[in-house]
Amino acid sequence: MTGPSAATPPAEPVELPTPLDTPLTRWEVARKLVHMGVGALAFSLRFLGPLWGAVLAAAAVLFNLMLLPRIGGRRLYRSAEAELGRSLGILLYPLAVLLLIVAFHRRLEVAAAAWGILAFGDGMASLVGMSLGRTKLPWNPGKSWAGTGAYVLFGTLAAWSLLLWTAPGVYGGGFALAAAAAAATLAAALESLPQGLDDNLGVPMVAALLLLCLVLSDGGWGIVGTSAFLAALGAGAAVNTALAAAAYLTRTVNLSGAVAGWAVGTTIWGFLGWRGFLLLLAFFVLGSAATKLGYRRKAERRLAQEEGGRRGARHALANAGVAVACAIFALTTSYDLLFALAFAAAFATAASDTAGSEIGQLWGRRAYLATTFRRVAPGTEGAVSVEGTAAGIAASVAIGALGAALGLFPWIGVAVVAVAAFAGTTLESLLGAAVDRRGLLDNEAMNFLNTLVGALVAAALSPLVA
């Protein structure tokens, strides 16, 4: 694989209207009121069940696609959408609801709560952001602190209400509130990122995944108060303080990367012990070595990582965020094997992506676009090479073998981890060729997505290991 390079000049991003760019007209208010009004139907899922809920969501997709524009729905379009003659968001909204119901039909309260976050969190964020949002987010001037705070507040309240309503008597009020707040906060954070893709689809799905893991952990958080856990957390903090300082002094990471790496490493040690931490360390060593290898040559070709290959906080969180979540749920749920495999697969995917990109750029003789197999220059977004692919597979097998050797899962799990990593990196190559060159997703978003896919594939294949 050759993959993206931070030194490659980015494509011009697609300019899309944002809440602070859109005036708070009566039509914008009407649009958001409809957005939230439809969200109130999430409360009906308790009575409809997954089958009829999915049927009605599918009917809504068809209605918004074929009938709504003909009966006055175009009045809800923003100016840019009116010029295009269509509104992708109005179509993706019911599609997201349909996918939520289908994907989480066994935990319908999760689908309902994520729908609530989409409807009320996103809806109120826009209204508050456009009317009161004077202070913009440092990482995205199109969003405001007021709007993001409204997203968290109203998304939390909606998700909390729908969890308790759709599954009466299943969860305690305090636990449901904490789970809803965590999911809404993640959704707000993802929605605040300056990406070019519509957030009606991906954000609620990722929030629902976190919420599902959280409800599975109900009753399992008592362990974090035990002396054994606190001792492990302390040991992890001490070790990671020394390693973060060493990584910073050797110019492997910058200051933000050292702080984020410390937090990631300490959390993983606390929840998965030193065995889990060794997988993180193996990924870090493999990735750093691949980045530094032939750095001068890659820099001359403008393919090298910026800042001499030093990694920052965004890179650390994008590559390790999914693994951290898997480590937490490996301890707090009864699905320890599933989450251990997903944990290893997330790091294997990240290692495969980094090794494949760096080796492919350095030694790849021929690079081909993943979508068309047209020959392109090494370093092109979405390009793959034989040399890079081989290096990526070798890196993922190494991570999987280390996990098996440490006893995190049986040896057959190595194959599961390798397959999952290949799936994640292949999807990234396809998406890189299809959308990344248009500026719709940056490198960190792609890294988060491919590790998430790798973890999900490993979780789906976990019954083969049990």
Secondary structure by P-SEA (a helix, b strand, c coil): cccccccccccccccccccccccccaaaaaaaaaaaaaaccccccccccaaaaaaaaaaaaaaaacccccccccccccaaaaaacccccccaaaaaaaaaaaacccaaaaaaaaaaaaacaaaaaaaaaaccccccccccccccaaaaaaaaaaaaaaaaaaaaaaccccccaaaaaaaaaaaaaaaaaaaacccccccccaaaaaaaaaaaaaaaacccccccccaaaaaaaaaaaaaaaaaaaaaaaaccccaaaaaaaaaaaaaaaacccaaaaaaaaaaaaaaaaaaacaaaaaaaacccccccccccaaaaaaacaaaaaaaaaaccccaaaaaaaaaaaaaaaaaaaaaaaaaaaacccccccccccccccccccccccaaaaaaaaaaaaaaaaaaaaaccccccaaaaaaaaaaaaaaaaaaaaacccccccccaaaaaaaaaaaaaaaaaaaccccc
